[in-house]
């Protein structure tokens, strides 16, 4: 049994993240928890707006049940008058959450800091694996999976290894992509981390590639298009890399931010 937490704000993009999750786990026994948070300054303490929100949640639950074809799926609507980070952390403990799924209205290809950048808050502050689902993403299997890396995190192999036996990844080809701004030899630690990845995946279809570009997001985008990647993975601890690939990619013409889901693996789960 897996417990999946999906955050919603009733937008079209968050419905897409729900649809994606239902397809991804269509053959699995899953407890879905749908979380809607309310700040204390707005609708939760306004009776009329709170009734509207409750109606929206009831409609959402009915739509989800009508969409799911798996009788082993259960759905729970959760309302919290808390900050979204506090509420999400509470759910991890209360319901033993394995994965958090979020939509990405705020994930755009622009070099601008968004003060409401929920995805950044969640990835940096919530100790759980988090999947970011872009607004046009659709699930059709994980044939090609890109793991974006700088070979600086010695736990990358261990946290990624756990994916191998999960149903969506059993036939996946893992492409470890080294992103660098300058062509230079790997240092001893980087070489060791790369070899460790190879050892962990020696019985799984995998390869190692390298892209050199001052703009790491452009390198990733080119590689994703080359191999028609279905999913991008990275480690939550690699904040410098995540900053350049997800939070503030320095380019306006990136396809992956709108099309390719991003799975951020947290070391607290190993």
URRA-V565085 format. One record per backbone hydrogen bond with DSSP energy under -1.0 kcal/mol. CO is the residue of the C=O (numbers start at 0). NH is the residue of the N-H. Records with the same first field share a line. If there is no record, write none. Layout:
CO = NH ; NH
This chain:
1 = 30
2 = 97 ; 98
3 = 32
4 = 100
5 = 34
10 = 14
11 = 15
12 = 16
13 = 17
14 = 18
15 = 19
16 = 20
17 = 21
18 = 22
19 = 23
20 = 24
22 = 25
24 = 27
28 = 1
29 = 73
30 = 3
31 = 75
32 = 5
33 = 77
34 = 7
35 = 79
38 = 41
41 = 44
42 = 45
45 = 49
46 = 50
47 = 51
48 = 52
49 = 53
50 = 54
51 = 55
52 = 56
53 = 57
54 = 58
55 = 59
56 = 60
57 = 61
58 = 62
59 = 63
60 = 64
61 = 65
62 = 66
63 = 67
69 = 72
73 = 31
75 = 33
77 = 35
79 = 37 ; 81
82 = 86
83 = 87
84 = 88
85 = 89
86 = 90
87 = 91
88 = 92
89 = 93
90 = 94
98 = 4
99 = 130
100 = 6
101 = 132
103 = 106
105 = 107
107 = 109
109 = 111
113 = 116
115 = 117
116 = 120
117 = 121
118 = 122
119 = 123
120 = 124
121 = 125
125 = 127
128 = 99
129 = 263
130 = 101
131 = 261
133 = 136
142 = 172
143 = 229 ; 230
144 = 174
145 = 232
146 = 176
148 = 178
152 = 155
154 = 158
155 = 159
156 = 160
157 = 161
159 = 162
160 = 163
162 = 165
165 = 168
166 = 169
168 = 171
172 = 144
173 = 206
174 = 146
175 = 208
176 = 148
177 = 210
179 = 212
186 = 190
187 = 191
188 = 192
189 = 193
190 = 194
191 = 195
192 = 196
193 = 197
194 = 198
195 = 199
196 = 200
198 = 201
200 = 203
204 = 173
206 = 175
208 = 177
210 = 179
214 = 218
215 = 219
216 = 220
217 = 221
218 = 222
219 = 223
220 = 224
221 = 225
222 = 226
223 = 228
230 = 145
231 = 262
232 = 147
233 = 264
234 = 237
236 = 238
237 = 241
238 = 242
239 = 243
240 = 244
241 = 245 ; 246
242 = 247
248 = 250
254 = 257 ; 258
255 = 259
257 = 135
260 = 231
261 = 131
262 = 233
263 = 129
264 = 235
265 = 268
266 = 269
